[in-house]
Amino acid sequence: MGGQTSMNPLRYPIRAVSMLTGISVDTLRAWERRYRVVEPARDERGRMYSEADVERLRMLRQAVGLGHAIGRVALLTTDELRVLLSRGAGEVPERSPAVPADLGSLRAAVERFDAQGLRRELSRLAALLPPRALAREVALPLLHLVGEAWHEGKLGVAQEHMVTAEVRSLVGALARLVQVPDGAQRILFGTPRGERHEIGTLVAALLAAGSGFAAYYLGPEIPARDLAGAARRTAARAVVLGVTAAVDADGMLAEVAETARSLPADVELWVGGAAAAGSRESLAGTRAIVLDDLDALEKELLRLRGR
């Protein structure tokens, strides 16, 4: 007789599951601990996941990418998840009831220059909240907190840069996680030449990604002609520039005007940030749409979607 074929089902360790699903190990552990999304077997090597576990985790990742809160979709059966995913994004909940943002922990991590602690807390919240809630309930309050502390002399420039780096990393990670619908409209985000403060623009990009747009974050200090070239190559529907009071007003207006002249006529130009609202009259001749806050950004996003 020939050799006997093993009928034992395949089992995967947690790091293999992370690679198969695109979910980080830390996020997997957080989802299991808080929501019991799957219940893997254990052996001498630790957690071992079945094919069914991997399939369910892939679907949960897709659902979160569509904007659903993990605290809600974790309650669904695998069959219910299939039905949900077949319907697409649908209506994204206004906010997640799962967990409030602990800004005290975030601020403490920033104050003690604890980049790893800040990253862990941001990653935890990203695992629990949909992108819209993460932008409004975590990233934006963190932006305000850091700005106030910096103006009060309680935080240094290096700490502000640390926060910016971690938020930028978070936006990049979520961009890989969020499932962008086929044919999603593309929006470019950046700051004009001379403007180095980018956290607010990062938050705006996060919000747009959570609203079903293909959000491209280009970074700070992008020259006008480069923005125009990127808009043409990506067939972008709009370009969003973030400006703050830290930038020279005349220089900012000149850069915005140059961007407006350089962009294709069918590409909209949106300008937001602390310096934008105060320069509304000066920007009137540049065809730029001034965004006073995230509410204004969301209204423009809805209009762009034709809703």
LUMMARGU-74846 format. One record per residue (C-alpha): z, x, y; residue number from 1. Coordinates in nm, 2 decimals. Layout:
REM residues N
+--------+--------+--------+-----+
|      w |      u |      v |   i |
+--------+--------+--------+-----+
|      Z |      X |      Y | NUM |
...
+--------+--------+--------+-----+
//
This chain:
REM residues 307
+--------+--------+--------+-----+
|      w |      u |      v |   i |
+--------+--------+--------+-----+
|   0.00 |   0.00 |   0.00 |   1 |
|  -0.06 |   0.11 |   0.36 |   2 |
|   0.20 |   0.18 |   0.62 |   3 |
|   0.39 |  -0.13 |   0.74 |   4 |
|   0.33 |  -0.23 |   1.10 |   5 |
|   0.64 |  -0.29 |   1.31 |   6 |
|   0.68 |  -0.64 |   1.44 |   7 |
|   0.95 |  -0.54 |   1.69 |   8 |
|   0.86 |  -0.67 |   2.03 |   9 |
|   0.80 |  -0.42 |   2.31 |  10 |
|   1.09 |  -0.34 |   2.54 |  11 |
|   1.07 |  -0.15 |   2.87 |  12 |
|   1.34 |   0.05 |   3.06 |  13 |
|   1.41 |  -0.04 |   3.42 |  14 |
|   1.20 |   0.24 |   3.57 |  15 |
|   0.90 |   0.13 |   3.37 |  16 |
|   0.95 |  -0.23 |   3.48 |  17 |
|   0.96 |  -0.11 |   3.84 |  18 |
|   0.62 |   0.06 |   3.80 |  19 |
|   0.48 |  -0.24 |   3.61 |  20 |
|   0.59 |  -0.50 |   3.87 |  21 |
|   0.60 |  -0.31 |   4.20 |  22 |
|   0.96 |  -0.40 |   4.25 |  23 |
|   1.20 |  -0.11 |   4.33 |  24 |
|   1.48 |  -0.03 |   4.09 |  25 |
|   1.74 |  -0.11 |   4.37 |  26 |
|   1.57 |  -0.45 |   4.43 |  27 |
|   1.56 |  -0.53 |   4.06 |  28 |
|   1.93 |  -0.46 |   4.03 |  29 |
|   2.01 |  -0.67 |   4.34 |  30 |
|   1.81 |  -0.96 |   4.21 |  31 |
|   1.97 |  -0.95 |   3.87 |  32 |
|   2.32 |  -0.91 |   4.01 |  33 |
|   2.30 |  -1.19 |   4.26 |  34 |
|   2.05 |  -1.43 |   4.11 |  35 |
|   2.03 |  -1.35 |   3.74 |  36 |
|   1.65 |  -1.36 |   3.77 |  37 |
|   1.62 |  -1.22 |   3.41 |  38 |
|   1.88 |  -1.12 |   3.15 |  39 |
|   1.75 |  -0.80 |   2.99 |  40 |
|   1.89 |  -0.68 |   2.66 |  41 |
|   2.09 |  -0.36 |   2.65 |  42 |
|   2.10 |  -0.06 |   2.42 |  43 |
|   2.21 |   0.30 |   2.44 |  44 |
|   1.95 |   0.37 |   2.70 |  45 |
|   2.06 |   0.09 |   2.93 |  46 |
|   1.87 |  -0.23 |   3.03 |  47 |
|   1.56 |  -0.30 |   2.82 |  48 |
|   1.32 |  -0.57 |   2.94 |  49 |
|   1.09 |  -0.79 |   2.73 |  50 |
|   0.72 |  -0.88 |   2.80 |  51 |
|   0.85 |  -1.22 |   2.92 |  52 |
|   1.09 |  -1.06 |   3.16 |  53 |
|   0.81 |  -0.84 |   3.31 |  54 |
|   0.59 |  -1.15 |   3.35 |  55 |
|   0.86 |  -1.35 |   3.52 |  56 |
|   0.94 |  -1.06 |   3.75 |  57 |
|   0.58 |  -1.02 |   3.85 |  58 |
|   0.56 |  -1.39 |   3.94 |  59 |
|   0.88 |  -1.36 |   4.14 |  60 |
|   0.74 |  -1.07 |   4.33 |  61 |
|   0.42 |  -1.27 |   4.41 |  62 |
|   0.63 |  -1.57 |   4.52 |  63 |
|   0.84 |  -1.35 |   4.76 |  64 |
|   0.51 |  -1.19 |   4.88 |  65 |
|   0.39 |  -1.54 |   4.97 |  66 |
|   0.70 |  -1.59 |   5.19 |  67 |
|   0.94 |  -1.78 |   4.96 |  68 |
|   1.30 |  -1.67 |   4.96 |  69 |
|   1.42 |  -1.51 |   4.64 |  70 |
|   1.73 |  -1.72 |   4.65 |  71 |
|   1.52 |  -2.03 |   4.60 |  72 |
|   1.25 |  -1.92 |   4.36 |  73 |
|   1.50 |  -1.75 |   4.13 |  74 |
|   1.62 |  -2.10 |   4.04 |  75 |
|   1.27 |  -2.20 |   3.90 |  76 |
|   1.17 |  -2.17 |   3.54 |  77 |
|   0.87 |  -1.95 |   3.45 |  78 |
|   0.65 |  -2.26 |   3.42 |  79 |
|   0.76 |  -2.39 |   3.76 |  80 |
|   0.68 |  -2.04 |   3.90 |  81 |
|   0.33 |  -2.07 |   3.77 |  82 |
|   0.28 |  -2.41 |   3.93 |  83 |
|   0.42 |  -2.27 |   4.26 |  84 |
|   0.19 |  -1.97 |   4.26 |  85 |
|  -0.11 |  -2.19 |   4.18 |  86 |
|  -0.05 |  -2.38 |   4.51 |  87 |
|  -0.05 |  -2.06 |   4.72 |  88 |
|   0.18 |  -1.99 |   5.01 |  89 |
|   0.25 |  -2.35 |   5.12 |  90 |
|   0.52 |  -2.40 |   5.38 |  91 |
|   0.75 |  -2.11 |   5.42 |  92 |
|   1.11 |  -2.20 |   5.46 |  93 |
|   1.24 |  -2.16 |   5.82 |  94 |
|   1.52 |  -1.94 |   5.70 |  95 |
|   1.69 |  -1.84 |   5.38 |  96 |
|   2.03 |  -1.97 |   5.29 |  97 |
|   2.09 |  -1.67 |   5.07 |  98 |
|   2.28 |  -1.42 |   5.28 |  99 |
|   2.34 |  -1.36 |   5.65 | 100 |
|   2.25 |  -1.02 |   5.80 | 101 |
|   2.56 |  -0.79 |   5.83 | 102 |
|   2.48 |  -0.63 |   6.16 | 103 |
|   2.82 |  -0.47 |   6.16 | 104 |
|   2.72 |  -0.26 |   5.85 | 105 |
|   2.39 |  -0.18 |   6.01 | 106 |
|   2.54 |  -0.06 |   6.34 | 107 |
|   2.81 |   0.14 |   6.16 | 108 |
|   2.54 |   0.32 |   5.96 | 109 |
|   2.35 |   0.40 |   6.28 | 110 |
|   2.67 |   0.52 |   6.46 | 111 |
|   2.77 |   0.76 |   6.18 | 112 |
|   2.41 |   0.88 |   6.15 | 113 |
|   2.39 |   0.75 |   5.79 | 114 |
|   2.02 |   0.71 |   5.72 | 115 |
|   2.08 |   0.64 |   5.35 | 116 |
|   2.34 |   0.37 |   5.42 | 117 |
|   2.10 |   0.21 |   5.68 | 118 |
|   1.82 |   0.22 |   5.43 | 119 |
|   2.03 |   0.07 |   5.15 | 120 |
|   2.14 |  -0.22 |   5.37 | 121 |
|   1.79 |  -0.29 |   5.50 | 122 |
|   1.65 |  -0.27 |   5.15 | 123 |
|   1.92 |  -0.52 |   5.03 | 124 |
|   1.83 |  -0.76 |   5.30 | 125 |
|   1.46 |  -0.72 |   5.24 | 126 |
|   1.52 |  -0.81 |   4.87 | 127 |
|   1.70 |  -1.13 |   4.97 | 128 |
|   1.51 |  -1.26 |   5.27 | 129 |
|   1.15 |  -1.36 |   5.33 | 130 |
|   0.96 |  -1.15 |   5.59 | 131 |
|   1.00 |  -1.41 |   5.87 | 132 |
|   1.38 |  -1.43 |   5.83 | 133 |
|   1.39 |  -1.05 |   5.79 | 134 |
|   1.21 |  -1.01 |   6.13 | 135 |
|   1.41 |  -1.27 |   6.32 | 136 |
|   1.76 |  -1.23 |   6.16 | 137 |
|   1.77 |  -0.86 |   6.09 | 138 |
|   1.50 |  -0.64 |   6.26 | 139 |
|   1.51 |  -0.81 |   6.60 | 140 |
|   1.89 |  -0.83 |   6.63 | 141 |
|   1.90 |  -0.46 |   6.52 | 142 |
|   1.65 |  -0.38 |   6.79 | 143 |
|   1.87 |  -0.55 |   7.06 | 144 |
|   2.18 |  -0.39 |   6.92 | 145 |
|   2.04 |  -0.04 |   6.93 | 146 |
|   1.88 |  -0.09 |   7.27 | 147 |
|   2.21 |  -0.20 |   7.42 | 148 |
|   2.41 |   0.08 |   7.26 | 149 |
|   2.15 |   0.33 |   7.39 | 150 |
|   2.18 |   0.20 |   7.75 | 151 |
|   2.56 |   0.21 |   7.72 | 152 |
|   2.54 |   0.58 |   7.62 | 153 |
|   2.69 |   0.50 |   7.27 | 154 |
|   2.38 |   0.61 |   7.08 | 155 |
|   2.15 |   0.90 |   7.12 | 156 |
|   1.78 |   0.93 |   7.11 | 157 |
|   1.79 |   1.08 |   6.76 | 158 |
|   1.98 |   0.78 |   6.63 | 159 |
|   1.72 |   0.55 |   6.79 | 160 |
|   1.45 |   0.75 |   6.62 | 161 |
|   1.63 |   0.72 |   6.29 | 162 |
|   1.63 |   0.34 |   6.32 | 163 |
|   1.27 |   0.34 |   6.42 | 164 |
|   1.18 |   0.55 |   6.11 | 165 |
|   1.37 |   0.32 |   5.88 | 166 |
|   1.22 |   0.00 |   6.02 | 167 |
|   0.87 |   0.16 |   6.00 | 168 |
|   0.94 |   0.25 |   5.64 | 169 |
|   1.06 |  -0.11 |   5.57 | 170 |
|   0.75 |  -0.26 |   5.73 | 171 |
|   0.53 |  -0.03 |   5.51 | 172 |
|   0.71 |  -0.13 |   5.20 | 173 |
|   0.69 |  -0.50 |   5.28 | 174 |
|   0.32 |  -0.46 |   5.36 | 175 |
|   0.27 |  -0.34 |   5.00 | 176 |
|   0.48 |  -0.63 |   4.86 | 177 |
|   0.35 |  -0.92 |   5.07 | 178 |
|   0.05 |  -1.09 |   4.90 | 179 |
|  -0.21 |  -1.13 |   5.18 | 180 |
|  -0.44 |  -1.44 |   5.11 | 181 |
|  -0.81 |  -1.37 |   5.05 | 182 |
|  -0.99 |  -1.39 |   5.38 | 183 |
|  -0.67 |  -1.35 |   5.59 | 184 |
|  -0.73 |  -1.27 |   5.95 | 185 |
|  -0.66 |  -0.92 |   6.05 | 186 |
|  -0.44 |  -0.82 |   6.35 | 187 |
|  -0.38 |  -0.47 |   6.47 | 188 |
|  -0.05 |  -0.36 |   6.62 | 189 |
|   0.04 |  -0.05 |   6.82 | 190 |
|   0.15 |   0.08 |   7.16 | 191 |
|  -0.07 |   0.21 |   7.44 | 192 |
|  -0.09 |   0.57 |   7.53 | 193 |
|   0.23 |   0.68 |   7.70 | 194 |
|   0.45 |   0.42 |   7.53 | 195 |
|   0.66 |   0.57 |   7.26 | 196 |
|   0.90 |   0.29 |   7.19 | 197 |
|   0.77 |   0.11 |   6.88 | 198 |
|   1.05 |  -0.09 |   6.72 | 199 |
|   0.96 |  -0.42 |   6.89 | 200 |
|   0.59 |  -0.38 |   6.78 | 201 |
|   0.71 |  -0.31 |   6.43 | 202 |
|   0.91 |  -0.63 |   6.43 | 203 |
|   0.60 |  -0.82 |   6.55 | 204 |
|   0.39 |  -0.67 |   6.27 | 205 |
|   0.65 |  -0.78 |   6.02 | 206 |
|   0.65 |  -1.13 |   6.15 | 207 |
|   0.27 |  -1.15 |   6.14 | 208 |
|   0.26 |  -1.02 |   5.78 | 209 |
|   0.52 |  -1.29 |   5.68 | 210 |
|   0.30 |  -1.55 |   5.84 | 211 |
|   0.00 |  -1.48 |   5.62 | 212 |
|  -0.20 |  -1.23 |   5.83 | 213 |
|  -0.32 |  -0.89 |   5.73 | 214 |
|  -0.11 |  -0.69 |   5.98 | 215 |
|  -0.22 |  -0.33 |   6.04 | 216 |
|   0.04 |  -0.12 |   6.22 | 217 |
|  -0.14 |   0.18 |   6.38 | 218 |
|   0.17 |   0.34 |   6.54 | 219 |
|   0.26 |   0.45 |   6.89 | 220 |
|   0.05 |   0.59 |   7.18 | 221 |
|  -0.30 |   0.48 |   7.05 | 222 |
|  -0.57 |   0.55 |   7.31 | 223 |
|  -0.77 |   0.25 |   7.42 | 224 |
|  -1.10 |   0.36 |   7.27 | 225 |
|  -0.94 |   0.44 |   6.93 | 226 |
|  -0.79 |   0.08 |   6.93 | 227 |
|  -1.13 |  -0.06 |   7.00 | 228 |
|  -1.29 |   0.15 |   6.73 | 229 |
|  -1.02 |   0.04 |   6.48 | 230 |
|  -1.07 |  -0.33 |   6.58 | 231 |
|  -1.45 |  -0.30 |   6.51 | 232 |
|  -1.41 |  -0.12 |   6.17 | 233 |
|  -1.15 |  -0.37 |   6.05 | 234 |
|  -1.31 |  -0.68 |   6.20 | 235 |
|  -0.98 |  -0.76 |   6.36 | 236 |
|  -0.92 |  -1.10 |   6.52 | 237 |
|  -0.66 |  -0.96 |   6.77 | 238 |
|  -0.49 |  -0.65 |   6.90 | 239 |
|  -0.12 |  -0.66 |   6.99 | 240 |
|   0.02 |  -0.40 |   7.22 | 241 |
|   0.39 |  -0.34 |   7.28 | 242 |
|   0.51 |  -0.22 |   7.61 | 243 |
|   0.86 |  -0.16 |   7.74 | 244 |
|   1.02 |  -0.08 |   8.08 | 245 |
|   1.03 |   0.29 |   7.97 | 246 |
|   0.66 |   0.33 |   8.03 | 247 |
|   0.51 |   0.40 |   8.37 | 248 |
|   0.40 |   0.06 |   8.51 | 249 |
|   0.08 |   0.19 |   8.66 | 250 |
|  -0.01 |   0.39 |   8.35 | 251 |
|   0.07 |   0.09 |   8.13 | 252 |
|  -0.16 |  -0.14 |   8.33 | 253 |
|  -0.44 |   0.12 |   8.33 | 254 |
|  -0.42 |   0.16 |   7.95 | 255 |
|  -0.41 |  -0.22 |   7.90 | 256 |
|  -0.71 |  -0.27 |   8.13 | 257 |
|  -0.90 |   0.01 |   7.95 | 258 |
|  -0.82 |  -0.15 |   7.61 | 259 |
|  -0.94 |  -0.49 |   7.74 | 260 |
|  -1.27 |  -0.33 |   7.85 | 261 |
|  -1.32 |  -0.14 |   7.53 | 262 |
|  -1.24 |  -0.42 |   7.28 | 263 |
|  -1.53 |  -0.64 |   7.15 | 264 |
|  -1.55 |  -0.97 |   7.33 | 265 |
|  -1.45 |  -1.17 |   7.03 | 266 |
|  -1.12 |  -0.97 |   6.98 | 267 |
|  -0.82 |  -1.11 |   7.16 | 268 |
|  -0.57 |  -0.88 |   7.33 | 269 |
|  -0.20 |  -0.97 |   7.32 | 270 |
|   0.06 |  -0.78 |   7.51 | 271 |
|   0.44 |  -0.82 |   7.45 | 272 |
|   0.76 |  -0.63 |   7.51 | 273 |
|   1.01 |  -0.59 |   7.79 | 274 |
|   0.76 |  -0.48 |   8.05 | 275 |
|   0.49 |  -0.74 |   7.97 | 276 |
|   0.66 |  -1.05 |   8.11 | 277 |
|   0.73 |  -0.88 |   8.45 | 278 |
|   0.37 |  -0.77 |   8.48 | 279 |
|   0.22 |  -1.11 |   8.41 | 280 |
|   0.05 |  -1.13 |   8.75 | 281 |
|  -0.08 |  -0.78 |   8.73 | 282 |
|  -0.22 |  -0.84 |   8.38 | 283 |
|  -0.39 |  -1.16 |   8.48 | 284 |
|  -0.72 |  -0.99 |   8.54 | 285 |
|  -0.73 |  -0.80 |   8.21 | 286 |
|  -0.78 |  -1.10 |   7.98 | 287 |
|  -0.46 |  -1.01 |   7.80 | 288 |
|  -0.24 |  -1.28 |   7.67 | 289 |
|   0.12 |  -1.21 |   7.76 | 290 |
|   0.39 |  -1.27 |   7.49 | 291 |
|   0.73 |  -1.32 |   7.64 | 292 |
|   0.91 |  -1.31 |   7.30 | 293 |
|   0.87 |  -1.37 |   6.92 | 294 |
|   0.84 |  -1.75 |   6.98 | 295 |
|   0.54 |  -1.69 |   7.19 | 296 |
|   0.39 |  -1.46 |   6.93 | 297 |
|   0.44 |  -1.72 |   6.66 | 298 |
|   0.27 |  -1.98 |   6.88 | 299 |
|  -0.03 |  -1.76 |   6.91 | 300 |
|  -0.04 |  -1.69 |   6.54 | 301 |
|  -0.04 |  -2.06 |   6.47 | 302 |
|  -0.32 |  -2.11 |   6.71 | 303 |
|  -0.52 |  -1.83 |   6.55 | 304 |
|  -0.48 |  -1.99 |   6.21 | 305 |
|  -0.62 |  -2.31 |   6.36 | 306 |
|  -0.30 |  -2.52 |   6.29 | 307 |
+--------+--------+--------+-----+
//
